[in-house]
């Protein structure tokens, strides 16, 4: 079973429905016991980094994510959920993240394209990854964000996207993975990615993420 962690940051039913559409047993929940017993976790995120980090921490669910990562349980971060996996976010101040990958989250440059980035954009694969099985290089996904990841370790970067600058749009380390876009809004490619995650075994790892 897959637990989609509900820590009060928005309506996440669309994520749950997308998993159901590919035949996955996924449940939106904040029940600590159920989350611990799940085979896989999904960490979504909607809104500002600091608010999401605060709600995750105050609910105590941050500790369940860290515990799962320590035990190599597959975790998938979506949008701000990916950003939370890094050290810190620079949105309305500096806020600590989960520290599962090294780096920070910063705003797109003022001199570039319109911010936020809203709409379809492509990914460019940097290395093989089970999450992208059957998804061609250059595929389009749906993005909504004003901040992007500056990764310290390029081994964590699975795919990049160009929006005035090139930034990581998919990252992975060990059993922890994350995407900057919204797979639940990305039609066939997004559904394929979620199906791939649902099929990842508990000991699956990105081939070069360590």
Order of alpha helices (4+ residues) and beta strands (2+ residues): beta-alpha-beta-alpha-beta-alpha-alpha-beta-alpha-beta-beta-beta-beta-beta-beta-beta-beta-beta-beta-alpha
